[in-house]
Amino acid sequence: MSFNTFGHLFRVTTFGESHGVALGCVVDGCPPRIPLTAQDIQAELDRRRPGQSRFTTQRQEPDAVKILSGVFRDEDSGQDVTTGTPIALLIENVDQRSKDYSAIRDKYRPGHAGYTYDVKYGLHDYRGGGRASARETAARVAAGAIARKVVPGLVVRGALVQMGPHRIDRANWDWDEVARNPFFCPDAKAAKFFEDYLDGVRKAGSSIGAVIEIVAEGVPAGLGAPVYAKLDAELAGALMGINAVKGVEIGDGFAAASLSGEDNADEMRVGNDGRPRFLSNHAGGILGGIATGQPVVARFAVKPTSSILAPRKTVTRHGEEADVVTTGRHDPCVGIRAVPVGEAMVACVIADHYLRHRGQVGDSAAWPFSKPKA
Ligand SMILES: Cc1cc2nc3c(=O)[nH]c(=O)nc-3n(C[C@H](O)[C@H](O)[C@H](O)COP(=O)(O)O)c2cc1C
């Protein structure tokens, strides 16, 4: 059975294929009276859009979004606001080139989803990967633009922190740098290095993986639903559900296994504002599946693009052995455009948990609690 909806109260259903007429989503459960324009959504889509540098696929898709429903001009404020009804968003595909794929009509691309879709559904949409194509992630980014507005004060940012074996120098981290280079890289020096490095990969007809880090600030303490909808578990599921993602970490992630208890546990003090102040953030802003109020930090590993020019051994859908070479237009490092997609998934999960928390608990408990009378 297919499953194209995620979220519980902030619920997103996406539709569309790589070479279909259009793709899009329906966002159900968005609260009413939130200011929202197509430009708010377009700004996020423009960050994911293909063809913006030589380091991403040259498919030219404007990814122009249309809001079909769920937004209304409020006469009192003069603003376009959400109505509380389903918000339907449409993005037309305008630059499909199905003939690029005719040579692989019956052949599976190793590392792509052709074989598994075929063995499950008995159909092979060879044109750009059909529903398995990352064209679908445009709809996630559009939904994420709405999610960002649901939680007051929420800021979700992402950055590419590793390409192939090359990690950035975290001492050089500058969020402003992310918008200044084609890699979403916060380290200007590393970004310069990635230019030559990825040019080499691209010209060799190969591809390379990457690691992306997402940081969400302004996540209210208390979000998360133990024990089967822990915030970290749902973030991991959402990020793992992005095409080509093979691993997710929260906070120190796998590195926590090599730390001692003293090094790993985030010690606490009372801050000047009377709220708890953590002296470190190894936990990535989540304890017991519930947000601590610290920044929520997640990382995910993206595999190298499977569509490469080097000949690969494969089989056809008729059971013959074959070699396959994938031409067409592909990202040499899909991790780059995965940055806004990761941000969107994190924003959607946090918006969903914000509404679920409000539904069950309302305002969080007023910490600190008074001492019982002796
Ligand atoms: C932003 C983005 C762009 C992608 N572009 C391509 C691409 O150009 N060519 C390709 O073969 N795979 C691309 N992928 C990856 C495939 O969609 C993915 O590997 C495929 O659906 C198989 O799924 P899996 O890798 O999650 O198992 C991209 C992924 C993302 C996140």
The ligand as an SDF file (V2000), in Angstrom:
LIG
                    3D

 31 33  0  0  0  0  0  0  0  0999 V2000
   17.5780   17.0320   -3.9970 C   0  0  0  0  0  0  0  0  0  0  0  0
   17.8110   15.6700   -4.5830 C   0  0  0  0  0  0  0  0  0  0  0  0
   18.1140   15.5620   -5.9230 C   0  0  0  0  0  0  0  0  0  0  0  0
   18.3370   14.3080   -6.5040 C   0  0  0  0  0  0  0  0  0  0  0  0
   18.6980   14.2320   -7.8180 N   0  0  0  0  0  0  0  0  0  0  0  0
   19.0080   13.0310   -8.3380 C   0  0  0  0  0  0  0  0  0  0  0  0
   19.4970   12.9300   -9.6880 C   0  0  0  0  0  0  0  0  0  0  0  0
   19.6640   13.9380  -10.3810 O   0  0  0  0  0  0  0  0  0  0  0  0
   19.7670   11.6960  -10.1720 N   0  0  0  0  0  0  0  0  0  0  0  0
   19.6320   10.5570   -9.4100 C   0  0  0  0  0  0  0  0  0  0  0  0
   19.9080    9.4700   -9.8850 O   0  0  0  0  0  0  0  0  0  0  0  0
   19.1920   10.6290   -8.1480 N   0  0  0  0  0  0  0  0  0  0  0  0
   18.8730   11.8240   -7.6010 C   0  0  0  0  0  0  0  0  0  0  0  0
   18.4360   11.8860   -6.2980 N   0  0  0  0  0  0  0  0  0  0  0  0
   18.3260   10.6530   -5.5050 C   0  0  0  0  0  0  0  0  0  0  0  0
   17.1930    9.7300   -5.9470 C   0  0  0  0  0  0  0  0  0  0  0  0
   15.9500   10.4110   -5.9230 O   0  0  0  0  0  0  0  0  0  0  0  0
   17.1650    8.5060   -5.0020 C   0  0  0  0  0  0  0  0  0  0  0  0
   18.4380    7.9730   -4.8740 O   0  0  0  0  0  0  0  0  0  0  0  0
   16.2430    7.4270   -5.5440 C   0  0  0  0  0  0  0  0  0  0  0  0
   14.9050    7.8560   -5.4550 O   0  0  0  0  0  0  0  0  0  0  0  0
   16.3590    6.0980   -4.7750 C   0  0  0  0  0  0  0  0  0  0  0  0
   15.9620    6.2470   -3.4510 O   0  0  0  0  0  0  0  0  0  0  0  0
   16.9470    6.0340   -2.2060 P   0  0  0  0  0  0  0  0  0  0  0  0
   18.2870    6.5530   -2.6260 O   0  0  0  0  0  0  0  0  0  0  0  0
   16.3480    6.8670   -1.0980 O   0  0  0  0  0  0  0  0  0  0  0  0
   16.9750    4.5800   -1.8940 O   0  0  0  0  0  0  0  0  0  0  0  0
   18.2120   13.1330   -5.6950 C   0  0  0  0  0  0  0  0  0  0  0  0
   17.8890   13.2610   -4.3380 C   0  0  0  0  0  0  0  0  0  0  0  0
   17.7040   14.5170   -3.7680 C   0  0  0  0  0  0  0  0  0  0  0  0
   17.3910   14.6270   -2.2990 C   0  0  0  0  0  0  0  0  0  0  0  0
  1  2  1  0
  2  3  1  0
  2 30  2  0
  3  4  2  0
  4  5  1  0
  4 28  1  0
  5  6  2  0
  6  7  1  0
  6 13  1  0
  7  8  2  0
  7  9  1  0
  9 10  1  0
 10 11  2  0
 10 12  1  0
 12 13  2  0
 13 14  1  0
 14 15  1  0
 14 28  1  0
 15 16  1  0
 16 17  1  0
 16 18  1  0
 18 19  1  0
 18 20  1  0
 20 21  1  0
 20 22  1  0
 22 23  1  0
 23 24  1  0
 24 25  2  0
 24 26  1  0
 24 27  1  0
 28 29  2  0
 29 30  1  0
 30 31  1  0
M  END
$$$$
